[in-house]
Amino acid sequence: AQAQPVASAPIEVAALGNIQLAEGDAGGDTFTINDGATLTGTIVGGTGTDVLDIDEATSATVTITGAGSSDGLAGDSSALSSTFNDIDTVQMVAGSSTLTGEAGTTNTWTLTGANAGTYNNGSQTLTFSGVTNVTGGSGTDTLVGTSGGDTMSSSANKTIQVTGSVTASEIENVDGGGGADAITLTHDFTSV
């Protein structure tokens, strides 16, 4: 069967296992993925400011794979078991969520508040919230803090690891928390 675009938003996914395409219209669309939901097809936001809302999906990961076809960014998520395209905003649940940058590009991560910020791959910007962990791609990544007091931190007995070519700016404190912590800086690390 040929995929049909979904013309109305917001779109909520509870359990759509055999859907090939969930597509928004030219306006801003919100795709809400409930915890435990599955979608085997692709989410396409289209033009406009489109939101992938997976803040009900615990332990979710999102990986950026490139620029979107029309605007926004493309990627995949463990909350979907699928891919997305033309998404401008990702909303996740703070606690155990991870956003990973595109491989092989120069990425800039700008923090705007607790677990929130923007990600730019050099051509497109993604706004994110509820993200506990940011992971740079295989290219050069820059982490920019807010103009206030920022802290890179870890809970007890965890590791803060910075590898590859990373630049950190406006980060005032690095706090390992209680317990036996390790802070590892390898390769090219620049603090501005």
C-alpha positions as CSV (number, residue, x, y, z in Angstrom):
1,A,0.0,0.0,0.0
2,Q,1.2,3.5,-0.8
3,A,1.9,5.7,2.2
4,Q,-0.6,8.5,2.8
5,P,0.4,11.8,4.4
6,V,-1.1,12.6,7.8
7,A,-2.6,16.1,7.4
8,S,-3.5,17.0,10.9
9,A,-1.4,17.5,14.0
10,P,-0.6,16.8,16.7
11,I,0.0,13.2,16.0
12,E,0.2,10.8,18.9
13,V,1.8,7.4,18.5
14,A,0.6,4.7,21.0
15,A,1.3,1.6,19.1
16,L,1.5,1.8,15.3
17,G,3.6,-1.1,14.2
18,N,2.9,-1.3,10.5
19,I,2.8,2.4,9.5
20,Q,5.2,3.3,6.7
21,L,5.0,7.0,6.9
22,A,3.6,9.6,9.4
23,E,3.9,12.9,7.7
24,G,3.0,16.4,8.9
25,D,1.8,19.3,6.7
26,A,3.4,22.6,5.8
27,G,2.7,24.1,9.2
28,G,4.2,23.2,12.6
29,D,3.5,19.6,13.6
30,T,4.0,17.8,16.9
31,F,4.6,14.0,16.9
32,T,4.1,12.6,20.4
33,I,5.6,9.2,21.1
34,N,4.1,7.4,24.2
35,D,6.3,5.2,26.4
36,G,6.4,1.7,24.9
37,A,5.1,2.8,21.5
38,T,6.5,1.4,18.3
39,L,6.6,2.8,14.9
40,T,8.3,0.9,12.1
41,G,7.9,3.7,9.5
42,T,9.3,7.2,9.2
43,I,8.2,10.4,10.7
44,V,8.5,13.4,8.3
45,G,7.9,16.8,9.8
46,G,7.9,18.7,6.5
47,T,8.3,22.5,6.4
48,G,7.4,24.6,9.5
49,T,8.7,24.1,13.0
50,D,8.1,20.4,13.8
51,V,8.5,18.8,17.2
52,L,9.3,15.2,18.1
53,D,8.0,14.8,21.6
54,I,9.3,11.6,23.3
55,D,9.3,13.0,26.8
56,E,7.1,10.0,27.9
57,A,9.7,7.5,26.6
58,T,12.2,6.7,29.4
59,S,15.8,6.0,28.6
60,A,15.4,7.3,25.1
61,T,18.3,8.0,22.7
62,V,18.2,10.2,19.6
63,T,21.0,10.2,17.1
64,I,21.3,13.0,14.4
65,T,22.2,11.5,11.0
66,G,22.1,14.6,8.8
67,A,20.1,17.6,7.6
68,G,16.4,17.1,6.8
69,S,15.1,17.0,3.3
70,S,13.1,20.3,3.6
71,D,14.4,21.8,6.9
72,G,15.3,20.7,10.3
73,L,17.4,17.5,10.9
74,A,17.1,13.8,10.3
75,G,18.0,11.0,12.6
76,D,16.8,7.9,14.5
77,S,15.6,7.2,18.0
78,S,15.3,4.2,20.3
79,A,11.9,5.5,21.2
80,L,10.7,5.0,17.6
81,S,12.5,1.9,16.4
82,S,12.4,4.1,13.3
83,T,13.8,7.3,11.6
84,F,12.7,10.9,11.5
85,N,13.2,13.7,9.0
86,D,12.6,17.5,9.0
87,I,12.4,17.7,12.8
88,D,13.3,21.1,14.4
89,T,12.7,20.3,18.1
90,V,13.2,17.2,20.2
91,Q,11.6,17.0,23.7
92,M,13.0,14.2,25.9
93,V,12.7,13.2,29.5
94,A,15.5,14.2,31.8
95,G,17.2,11.5,33.8
96,S,18.6,9.0,31.3
97,S,18.1,10.5,27.8
98,T,20.9,10.9,25.3
99,L,21.2,13.1,22.2
100,T,24.1,12.2,19.9
101,G,25.5,14.6,17.2
102,E,26.0,13.8,13.6
103,A,29.2,12.0,12.7
104,G,31.8,13.7,10.6
105,T,30.5,17.3,11.0
106,T,31.5,20.3,13.0
107,N,28.8,20.5,15.7
108,T,28.0,23.2,18.2
109,W,26.0,22.4,21.4
110,T,24.7,25.6,23.1
111,L,23.2,25.1,26.6
112,T,20.3,27.4,27.3
113,G,19.2,26.0,30.7
114,A,19.0,22.8,32.7
115,N,18.9,19.8,30.2
116,A,18.1,22.2,27.3
117,G,19.8,23.9,24.5
118,T,20.4,23.9,20.8
119,Y,22.4,21.7,18.5
120,N,23.8,22.9,15.2
121,N,25.5,20.8,12.6
122,G,26.8,23.7,10.5
123,S,23.6,24.1,8.4
124,Q,20.6,23.3,10.6
125,T,19.6,23.9,14.2
126,L,17.7,21.6,16.5
127,T,16.3,22.8,19.8
128,F,16.3,20.2,22.6
129,S,14.9,19.8,26.1
130,G,14.9,17.1,28.7
131,V,18.3,15.9,27.5
132,T,20.5,14.5,30.3
133,N,23.5,13.5,28.1
134,V,24.9,15.0,25.0
135,T,27.4,13.0,22.9
136,G,29.4,14.6,20.2
137,G,29.8,13.0,16.7
138,S,33.1,11.9,15.2
139,G,33.8,15.5,14.0
140,T,34.8,18.5,16.0
141,D,32.2,19.4,18.7
142,T,31.9,22.6,20.7
143,L,30.0,22.8,24.0
144,V,28.9,26.3,24.9
145,G,27.5,27.0,28.4
146,T,25.1,29.8,29.3
147,S,26.5,33.1,30.6
148,G,25.6,32.1,34.1
149,G,27.2,29.5,36.3
150,D,27.4,26.2,34.4
151,T,28.5,22.9,35.7
152,M,29.5,19.7,34.0
153,S,28.5,17.1,36.5
154,S,28.2,13.4,37.3
155,S,26.5,11.5,40.0
156,A,28.6,9.4,42.4
157,N,31.0,6.9,41.0
158,K,30.6,8.0,37.4
159,T,33.0,9.2,34.7
160,I,33.0,12.5,32.9
161,Q,34.8,11.7,29.7
162,V,35.8,14.2,27.0
163,T,37.4,12.6,24.0
164,G,38.0,13.6,20.4
165,S,38.3,17.2,19.3
166,V,36.1,19.2,21.7
167,T,36.0,22.8,22.7
168,A,34.1,23.8,25.9
169,S,33.3,27.5,26.7
170,E,31.4,29.2,29.4
171,I,31.7,26.1,31.7
172,E,32.6,27.4,35.2
173,N,32.7,24.1,37.1
174,V,33.3,20.5,36.6
175,D,31.8,18.5,39.5
176,G,32.1,14.7,39.8
177,G,29.7,14.5,42.7
178,G,30.3,12.2,45.7
179,G,32.2,9.0,45.6
180,A,35.1,7.8,43.4
181,D,34.8,9.8,40.2
182,A,37.1,10.1,37.2
183,I,37.5,13.0,34.8
184,T,39.2,11.9,31.6
185,L,40.4,14.4,28.9
186,T,41.9,12.9,25.9
187,H,42.9,14.0,22.4
188,D,42.3,17.7,21.5
189,F,40.5,19.5,24.3
190,T,40.3,23.2,24.4
191,S,38.7,25.2,27.2
192,V,37.8,28.8,26.2
